[in-house]
Structures are given as structure tokens and as C-alpha cells.
């Protein structure tokens, strides 16, 4: 099914799609499997194939410990016990799989690149999403895309679905994630430029948090959007002719523009902080490897907010 969907893309779309996919695979291969720290597991947790470095339900050997009076005799490891004068119990490592949802903004605003040497924002966001998805799958996690009809899954099929679902998102004008229907704790990685109105961003963040999601916001920034290097007469085209702006001397508004831009980013960061979420910033003129490592650390339990 997924192969058929991919083949339906025209040659131009397929060519654009192959670049971020190949780059994502290269990035992901440089890091060990990602083990997401399961901080809010409920009684309905999925059992997976990777450990949490503690004793519990699972199939992987964890350690031997001395037999205790409250232990049933069926848990005694007789072979290990025969090597000494004491009885020993074989403990297994606790294993749990966490669900990680992805939302990659595929709106028109994400299809911007100020220079041919930097990728469009949607392309860099796709690279990061696929690289992280690959690490998660290798670590035994379940991954899914918000708004997709298919349930989260693990293994190769999950990566295949993620790849094809993200390939289709650039054709959508949706810039904010849909409602998360599943009412249980999970992780949610949201990649966007976060240039939407603050009240809309806040409403969607609160709705997702109410559904039980813990969010990781990755703001994808084109260098021109942050630095505003324009001088002289400049025309700034928006989605509609009504919002198009022409400046006679663009450098005259640089200072005020950067203040408003930074204030907006700080406001989004503060919204994330109030919810206990993580906010990261990444410029498309910087290597994506640094962004992937920062996101890797955040999902692995290194909570905090930083730019890269």
C-alpha cells in the first residue's frame, strides 16, 4: 500500500523527497538506538523490545539476586544456585514501548528558502523527523503521524508509513496539528516555524496537553527570517496579494523586525515552559546533526531548553 502511494508521486516530487530521506538515514546511522524515558507510563502500557535498565516485565536478562522469603519457588534459578550455597533468582529487565507522535508543518510558509545553499524549512523538518523516527524504531518505540488514518506502529512498517505520510504533508496547507484523540500519555514532536498567531498556537498546545501529550517543539528557522539581511527596496510576498509588503529601505525596519521576531519566539518558548514541554530552535544554515543530537537528548530524558 505504501509503495503504491509512493509510486503515485510525480518525478519532481519524488526527486525532492529523496533528498531529505537519504540525509535522514545518514544522520540516524550516526547515533545509537534511542531509548525514550517512559516517565508517565500507565497500566495500559505497550510491551516493547527495549529495556529501561531496571527489573520488571520483559524477556531480557537483567541480573541475579539472592532469593527472598516472599519469592515463589518457581522463580529460583537452580543452575545459578548450584554454584554456591545460596539460592538465586533470575530477574528480567523491564521493557516498555512508548508512543511518539509526529507533526511536521507542511504549510506554504514552510516552503521557503532564502538561498539555494539552504534547504526549504519543510525539507529540513522532514529530515529531522525521519532521522528521529528511525532512532525511535530502532529503540523499539511506536511512532505515528497526527492526522493520519493509521495507528502508531513499530518496526519497518512504522518507518515506511512515516516516510510516505510526511511525503504527502507538503501538499497540505495545514499549519497546526489536529486534535490528539487517544487519551493516554505519549510524546509528541511538533516541527514548524511557529509563526502562526500566538493565540492559535496556545490553543493547540493546551488541547494536545489535555489529551495527555508531552510536547517537543522544534522551531525551524531560515537565516533570513531571523537576521533580516535585506537592504534597499524589497518586496515581501505573502500568501495573498493583500498581505504583500513593499519597503523602500528595508534596512530601516531591521531592528524593530528582529525585536518582534525574537519576542514571538520567546512567547512560544514560554508557552512550552508553562506546560512542561521542551522548546528547541534550529536554523537551516546549520548542520542538522546538532539538531538531531539535541532532540535525541531531550527525548532521552535530558529536559531543558536550548538553541542549536
Secondary structure, DSSP 8 states (H G I E B T S, - for coil): -HHHHHHTS-HHHHHHHHHHHHHHHHHHTTS-------SS--TT-EEEEEEEEEESSSSSEEEEEE--TTS-GGGB-HHHHTTSSS-EEEEEEEEEE-EEEEEE--SGGGS--SSTTS--HHHHHHHHHHHHHHHHHHTT-EEEETT-SS--B-SHHHHHHHHHHHHHHTT----S-------S-EEEEEEE---S-HHHHHHHHHHHHHTTEEEEEEEEE-HHHHH----SSEEE--SSGGG-EEESSGGGGHHHHHHHHHHHHHHHHHHHHHHT-EEEEEETTS-HHHHHHHHHHHHTT----EE-
